[in-house]
Amino acid sequence: QAGAQHGPGRKAPLEAFSPWLAQFDARGSSSGLLGATEEKLEVPGQYGGLQKPDARSHAKILRFQPQILVMSSKQKPKRLVVLGSDEREHWFLVKGGE
């Protein structure tokens, strides 16, 4: 199990759970992970549902914070921080094994 040695309530390296996310960096097209046009991934959760979405105005994922927080609950969800093109940190709770 990835990251099994990282207990609840502790920070852990993102790479222990997802090397791909840990290496993702859309600030330059030299990452080689995706093509340059495909590296413009939107930060999830920006659609309001009441109006037509305008993807050009939405923040894009630049990279992921290298550390995640393993939460101390039964399923040990992880708090992942997405660093967006809007210069904000976008927090997400990630659960697995359901």
Phi, psi and chi 1 to 4 in degrees:
 res  aa     phi    psi   chi1   chi2   chi3   chi4
   1 GLN       -  126.0 -178.0  178.3   -6.5      -
   2 ALA   -63.2  132.6      -      -      -      -
   3 GLY    70.1   19.9      -      -      -      -
   4 ALA   -61.4  -27.2      -      -      -      -
   5 GLN   -78.2   -6.2   69.8  -85.7   17.1      -
   6 HIS   -96.8  106.2  -55.5  -69.9      -      -
   7 GLY   -76.5  167.7      -      -      -      -
   8 PRO   -60.8  146.6  -13.7   21.4      -      -
   9 GLY    75.7   11.2      -      -      -      -
  10 ARG  -119.9  153.4  -58.8 -171.2  130.2  159.1
  11 LYS   -82.0  147.7  -71.5 -162.5  173.5 -169.8
  12 ALA  -140.3  152.8      -      -      -      -
  13 PRO   -69.6  134.1   18.5  -23.9      -      -
  14 LEU   -56.8  -35.5  176.3   59.0      -      -
  15 GLU   -59.3  -27.8 -170.4  165.0   20.1      -
  16 ALA   -67.5  -21.9      -      -      -      -
  17 PHE  -106.5  -35.8  -62.3   89.4      -      -
  18 SER  -152.7   96.7  175.1      -      -      -
  19 PRO   -58.8  -33.7  -23.5   32.2      -      -
  20 TRP   -63.5  -48.1 -170.4   89.2      -      -
  21 LEU   -64.7  -37.9  -71.3 -179.9      -      -
  22 ALA   -63.3  -32.6      -      -      -      -
  23 GLN   -90.6  -15.1  -66.3  174.4   19.8      -
  24 PHE   -63.5  128.8 -177.7   86.5      -      -
  25 ASP  -151.8  106.7 -168.4  -21.5      -      -
  26 ALA   -88.7    3.6      -      -      -      -
  27 ARG   -69.0  -23.3  -66.5  174.8  -64.0  176.8
  28 GLY  -139.1  150.2      -      -      -      -
  29 SER   -84.5   11.9   59.2      -      -      -
  30 SER   -87.5    0.5   62.1      -      -      -
  31 SER   -66.7  -31.2   68.2      -      -      -
  32 GLY    75.9    2.4      -      -      -      -
  33 LEU   -77.8  -38.1  -63.6  172.8      -      -
  34 LEU  -140.4  167.3  -64.6  171.4      -      -
  35 GLY   -68.1  158.1      -      -      -      -
  36 ALA   -57.0  -40.3      -      -      -      -
  37 THR   -75.1  -28.6   58.0      -      -      -
  38 GLU   -79.1  -13.4  -66.5  170.0  -21.8      -
  39 GLU   -78.5    1.0  -75.5 -174.1  -43.8      -
  40 LYS   -93.7   78.1  -64.4 -173.4 -175.7 -152.8
  41 LEU   -93.9  133.4  -58.3  172.3      -      -
  42 GLU   -75.4  146.0  -72.6 -175.1   21.9      -
  43 VAL   -67.9  127.6  174.0      -      -      -
  44 PRO   -63.0  154.7  -20.3   30.5      -      -
  45 GLY    88.1   21.9      -      -      -      -
  46 GLN  -101.8   -0.8  -61.4 -177.8   83.1      -
  47 TYR   -92.4  129.7  -69.5   86.8      -      -
  48 GLY   -86.7  -26.3      -      -      -      -
  49 GLY    88.9  -15.0      -      -      -      -
  50 LEU   -97.3  -11.4  -61.2  176.1      -      -
  51 GLN  -139.2  163.5   59.1 -153.2   28.5      -
  52 LYS   -66.1  129.5 -176.1  176.4  178.4  179.1
  53 PRO   -67.1  143.5    4.1   -2.4      -      -
  54 ASP  -118.4   89.4  179.6   14.8      -      -
  55 ALA   -59.2  -24.9      -      -      -      -
  56 ARG   -65.0  -27.1  -65.9  172.4  -63.2  168.5
  57 SER   -92.2   -4.0   66.6      -      -      -
  58 HIS   -84.2  145.7  -66.0  160.9      -      -
  59 ALA   -66.7  144.3      -      -      -      -
  60 LYS  -107.4  153.7  -52.7  -62.9 -173.2  -85.0
  61 ILE   -75.9  123.6  -63.5  173.0      -      -
  62 LEU   -92.5  -46.8  -66.6 -179.1      -      -
  63 ARG  -167.5 -179.3   58.2 -168.5  175.4   97.6
  64 PHE  -116.8  142.3  -62.8   87.1      -      -
  65 GLN   -60.4  137.5 -156.4  169.5   63.6      -
  66 PRO   -70.7  -13.1   20.5  -27.5      -      -
  67 GLN  -115.6  143.1  -62.9  -73.9  -42.9      -
  68 ILE  -119.4  160.4   61.5  171.8      -      -
  69 LEU  -107.6  123.4  178.8   64.7      -      -
  70 VAL   -86.8  116.5  179.0      -      -      -
  71 MET   -77.4  154.0  -51.1  -61.7  -80.5      -
  72 SER   -99.8   73.9   55.2      -      -      -
  73 SER  -136.3  178.2   67.8      -      -      -
  74 LYS   -52.2  -48.5 -179.4 -177.7  174.8 -171.9
  75 GLN   -86.8   -5.2  -61.5  -94.0  -35.7      -
  76 LYS    53.2   56.9  -64.0 -176.2 -177.7   67.0
  77 PRO   -63.8  160.2   21.7  -28.4      -      -
  78 LYS  -115.3  139.1  -76.9   62.7  172.6  175.0
  79 ARG   -95.1  116.0 -174.4 -176.3   72.2 -165.5
  80 LEU  -105.8  135.3  174.0   70.5      -      -
  81 VAL  -112.2  121.4  180.0      -      -      -
  82 VAL   -97.5  128.2  174.2      -      -      -
  83 LEU   -95.4  116.9  -56.6  172.5      -      -
  84 GLY   -99.6  165.2      -      -      -      -
  85 SER   -68.5  -11.8   60.7      -      -      -
  86 ASP   -87.5   10.6   57.9   -5.8      -      -
  87 GLU    63.6   28.7  -61.1 -178.9   -0.4      -
  88 ARG  -117.2  158.3  -68.5 -178.2   49.2 -146.8
  89 GLU   -95.7  126.9  -67.9 -177.8  -10.0      -
  90 HIS  -110.0  116.6  -59.2  -91.2      -      -
  91 TRP   -93.0  138.2  -66.5   14.3      -      -
  92 PHE  -135.0  144.0  -67.7   92.7      -      -
  93 LEU  -101.2  123.6 -169.6   61.7      -      -
  94 VAL  -113.2  125.2 -179.6      -      -      -
  95 LYS  -118.7  145.6  -68.0  171.6   56.9  176.6
  96 GLY  -132.6  168.7      -      -      -      -
  97 GLY    74.7   26.4      -      -      -      -
  98 GLU  -102.5      -  -58.4 -135.4  -13.7      -
